[in-house]
Amino acid sequence: MRTSAVRATVLVFIAVGLTACAGNPTSNLDATPTNDLPNPYRTVAPWGKLPTGFKWGALNGVWVDNDGKSLWVVDRCGANPEAPDGASAFQFDTCAGSGWAPIHRLDENGNILKSFGAGLFIFPHKIYQDRDGNIWVVDMRGTNARERVKYPDQKPAGHAVWKFDQNGKVLMTIGTPGVAGNAPDSLNEPCSVLVAPNGDIYITEGHSGQAKDAPPNSVGRISVWDKNGKHLRTFGSWGSGAAQFKTPHDIAMDERGRLWVADRGNHRIQILEQDGTYIAEWKQFGRPSGVALRDGKIYVADSESNGVAPNPGWLRGIRVGEQSTGKVLYRIPDPQEMKGTSAAEGLAVDAAGNVYGGEVGPRQLSKHFRDR
């Protein structure tokens, strides 16, 4: 009995030690630009093969398939011929009035294997694949005044999240297409989505919260739904405090179930428990538009610094760091320089460590090979 008691005590100490070693991240509020970092990646941009004569639209939804090598992307229905050179893709690249199927599966060589989703979207934003292989796509906003005039027959769309099987069959819709509102019936400018291991669905809301003139009643929140689409809870609000957001542009979940939110308007990655309890925030990754976690690394896409939004001293690109410590290791620069939104907003990493960027301004998909 004494031996058993000693053994039990040892096990308790080991468990406590492991818990301490795997503790939560600590905040890093040092916003000194992390620009001068090595880049061990070889970039190919544009990457991916469209049929002859076709071009991508603004493309900020990218996800690596569960096979670890093929890719899912969503674009805004082909490059809009009306958009003047250098015009904001936010205004001109949409799916209003388009017959383009914006959801695509690509093989590891960039060939399109299938496309679907035509006629359902206005402003496709992020894409996600759950553990069962289903595809989730966020339609961020509804039609604007210009689109309503030009396409009076456009059916209601936007402010919704769609779930598909891999052949494009609609399995679920969260939100009321075309209606900005609150749970349980509606969403308001959804930005990103993920599905937890238990099937709960996390949706970030409030794309306009980063605007300089955003009013205090702007939306900045995360809504949670069960696997059947029943609303469970909503947490967070607009602002810069703990569990507040100014455009929660992307979200990821780590192996411990913690949420990593690209809180773009606040220039930080915010780390939370699933109930919204604040853990920490990191400012060493710039102004984040996309966040991805894989194999102990954190990948953060900064698409706006010194571009459409002021972030003095910072250079855009994808920063790669240690997930456990937050140490920034590398920066992958923009494939090309632009005045507006340029670098990747969409972000994904395959099993080989290659990084994919979905770029809004250049309207292209880029691949950064981790071969050195």
PAKE-42818 format. One record per residue (C-alpha): residue in one letter; x, y, z. Coordinates in pm, whole numbers, plus 32768, in hexadecimal, padded with zeros to 4 digits. Layout:
AXYZ;...
end
This chain:
M800080008000;R811D80EB8051;T81BA809D7EFF;S806F80E77E51;A804E822E7F0D;V81AD829A7EAC;R816A823B7D42;A802583037D44;T80D8842F7DDB;V81E4841F7CCE;L80DB84117BBF;V803285447C51;F817986067C4D;I81BC85987AE7;A806186077A7E;V808E87587B28;G81E287807A84;L81598731792C;T803D8827795E;A8134893679C2;C821288ED7897;A80E5890277B1;G806A8A44784D;N7FB78B5C779B;P80758C5876C6;T80CE8DA37767;S80818EF476CC;N817E8FAF75F9;L8119911B75D2;D826191857532;A81F3920E73E0;T83549249735D;P834991E371EC;T83CE908671A2;N844190C0703D;D85AF905D7028;L85878EE67034;P86078DCD6F53;N852C8D396E44;P85718BC66E0C;Y84588BA76D0C;R845A8BA86B8F;T832D8C5E6B04;V82668C0F69CC;A815D8D15697B;P806D8CFC68DC;W803C8B896923;G7F198AAE68BA;K7E8C8A746760;L7D498B0D66E5;P7CB78ABB658F;T7D468B8E6474;G7CB28CEB646E;F7C3A8CE765D7;K7CC78DA66701;W7C958D8C6877;G7BC38E8A692A;A7C2D8F0F6A7E;L7C968DD66B33;N7CB48DC86CAC;G7C2B8C726D04;V7D288B536D00;W7D288A036DB6;V7DFD88C86D9A;D7D2A878D6D73;N7D2F86846E81;D7E1685BB6D9D;G7F2886BB6DEE;K7F7A87166C88;S7E50877A6BB0;L7DAC88CC6BDC;W7C5A89756BFC;V7C3A8AE26B98;V7B1D8BDA6B6E;D7B368D116A95;R7A4C8E2F6A43;C79CE8DA768F9;G7AE68E01680A;A7B988F4B67D3;N7A92905A679F;P7ACA9100664C;E7A26924066C9;A7B24927667DD;P7C229381677A;D7D8F932567A9;G7DED933C6916;A7C8393646987;S7C1792D86AD2;A7BB5916C6AA9;F7ACD919F6BD3;Q79F1927B6AF8;F7A0A91D869A3;D7A58906569C4;T79148FBA6A28;C78368E9F69B3;A77068F7D6976;G766D8F276826;S77768E1F67E1;G774F8CB86771;W78B08C6267E6;A78D18B4068DB;P79B68BD569E8;I7A158A9D6AB2;H7B3089D06A1D;R7BF5889A6A75;L7D5A889269EF;D7E4C877169E7;E7FAE87926A6D;N802388126918;G7F208927690B;N7E2C88846817;I7CBB88C4685B;L7C08877D68A3;K7AAB880668E1;S79EE894D6918;F7897899869AB;G77C58A9D6A61;A77518B73693B;G76348C626986;L76448C496B02;F773E8D576B61;I77828ECC6B57;F78CB8EEF6C11;P79768DA06C5C;H7A728DD56D71;K7B078CA66E26;I7AFA8B306DE7;Y7B248A0F6EDE;Q7B1988936ED5;D7AA087D37006;R7B198680707F;D7A0885CE6FB9;G7A7C86726E77;N795B87686E58;I79A388C16DC9;W79378A026E78;V79358B526DC4;V78F38CAA6E57;D782E8DAA6D8A;M788D8EEA6E3B;R77A690006DC0;G766690366CFD;T763590FC6BBF;N769F92686BC2;A75E793896B19;R76A7936A69D2;E766291F669BB;R74F0921D6A07;V74CB931468E9;K7595924767F2;Y750790F16851;P739E912968BF;D73528FB5689C;Q746D8F496982;K73DC8E616A88;P74248EAC6BF7;A75818E446C60;G768D8EA06D59;H76A08EAD6ED8;A769C8D306EDA;V77768BFC6F02;W77408AD06E1D;K779589636E59;F77C6887C6D2B;D782C87186CEF;Q795586EC6C06;N787486DC6AD5;G77CB88286B1D;K768A87AD6BC0;V760F88AE6CBF;L75FC880C6E18;M75BC893C6EF5;T759D8AB56EED;I75D98B8A7022;G75458CE77010;T74388D716F2C;P74D08DBD6DD6;G74BE8F306D8D;V745E8F956EF1;A755490306FE7;G74E58FF0714B;N75168F2C728A;A74FF8DC272F9;P74428CE372F3;D73B68D4A71A1;S74C98E1B7105;L76398E6F70F0;N76DC8FC370C0;E78068FCD6FD4;P78938E757025;C7A098E636FE9;S7A7F8D007033;V7A0B8BAC70B1;L7A948A737158;V7A01893271E2;A7A7688A77333;P7AB387317369;N795C87137414;G78B087AF72E5;D7878890C7374;I78938A1A726B;Y794C8B6172B4;I79038C8C71D5;T79B08DDD71F6;E78DC8F0E719E;G7915907F7158;H79EC90C97026;S79B292417030;G7A24926C7197;Q7B8392D57131;A7B0C9411707F;K7B86955C710C;D7A2295DC711F;A798F949871AD;P788D94F672B7;P78A194627417;N7774938473CD;S783192D372B6;V7834915972B5;G7967909D7332;R79148F4273B5;I79218DC8739A;S77E18CFE737E;V77D58B8B73D1;W76E28A8D7340;D76BD8919737A;K76EE88157269;N757E882A720C;G758389A371DF;K74E88A00732E;H75728B4173C4;L76268B00750D;R76C28C4A7575;T77678D8A74FD;F788B8E3875A5;G79628F677567;S791590CC7504;W79A991E77439;G7AD8928874DA;S7C4692577534;G7C2E91AF7686;A7C39904276E9;A7B4F8F6E7612;Q7AF690A17544;F7B3390BD73CF;K7B5791B472B4;T7B2890CA718B;P7B6C8F6371FE;H7BDF8F10709E;D7C468DA670D0;I7C438C9771DB;A7CFB8B517222;M7CEB8A4D7337;D7E19899C73CA;E7E3388367447;R7DC988A675A5;G7C8E894B7522;R7D038AB17552;L7C918BB77457;W7D908C8C739B;V7CE68DBD7305;A7D798EA871FF;D7CF68FE8729F;R7D5B90BD7177;G7CE5921771DD;N7D9B91F3732B;H7EDE917B7287;R7EEE9041735A;I7EBA8ECC7374;Q7DCE8E937497;I7DCE8D407548;L7C908CD275FB;E7BE88BAB769D;Q7AB58B2075EE;D79CD8BE376D4;G7A7C8D2A767F;T7B5C8D3877B2;Y7C8D8E0B775D;I7DDF8D5C7769;A7ED98E3D76B8;E7F1D8F1B758C;W80458F37749E;K80A9907073E0;Q81EC8FF17343;F813F8F707207;G80C890BD7179;R7F6891027100;P7ED78FA470D3;S7DE48F476FBF;G7E1B8DCF6FD4;V7E988CD570D8;A7EF28B6670B4;L7F868A6971AA;R804989337146;D8157885671E0;G81A9894672FB;K81C18A79721B;I80DC8BA671FA;Y80B78C4B70A5;V80288DAB7092;A7FD38E6B6F54;D7FF98FE66F68;S7F57906F6E2C;E7F2291D96E8B;S804992736F46;N80BF93AC6E91;G7FB3936F6D8D;V7E4193B16DC0;A7E6E93D86F37;P7F7994946FFB;N806D93BE70BE;P81AC948E70BF;G82F193D47094;W825692827043;L828191CD6EFA;R817890E76E72;G81A48F736E3E;I81788E266EEC;R82288DFD703B;V827B8CA770C7;G82BD8C6F7237;E82C38B787355;Q81678B3173D6;S81DF8AE67537;T82B08C21756A;G823D8D157460;K839F8D4873E3;V83918DC17279;L84818CF971A1;Y84438D587035;R83968E526F55;I83248DFC6DF6;P83108F486D36;D81FB8FA56C44;P82338F036AF0;Q81F4905A6A57;E81D991BD6AD8;M808992706ACD;K7FF993A76B6D;G7EB693026BDD;T7E7191B66C86;S7F7F90D16C04;A80098FAC6CC4;A7F478E776D24;E7E048E956DE5;G7DB78D266DB0;L7EBC8C426E4B;A7EF78ACB6E5A;V801989DC6E99;D8037887C6E0C;A80CE87476EAD;A821E878A6E08;G823188E96E9E;N81E489A56D5C;V811F8AE66D93;Y80018B5D6CB6;G7F898CC46C9E;G7E3E8D3B6C11;E7E778EA16BA4;V7D688FA76B7A;G7E1590C96AC9;P7EE3900069CF;R7DBD8F0D69A5;Q7E9B8DDD69AF;L7EFB8CA36A6C;S80658C846AD9;K812C8B596B55;H825E8B796C32;F832C8A3A6C24;R83E089D26D62;D8507892F6CB2;R862D89C36D6E;
end
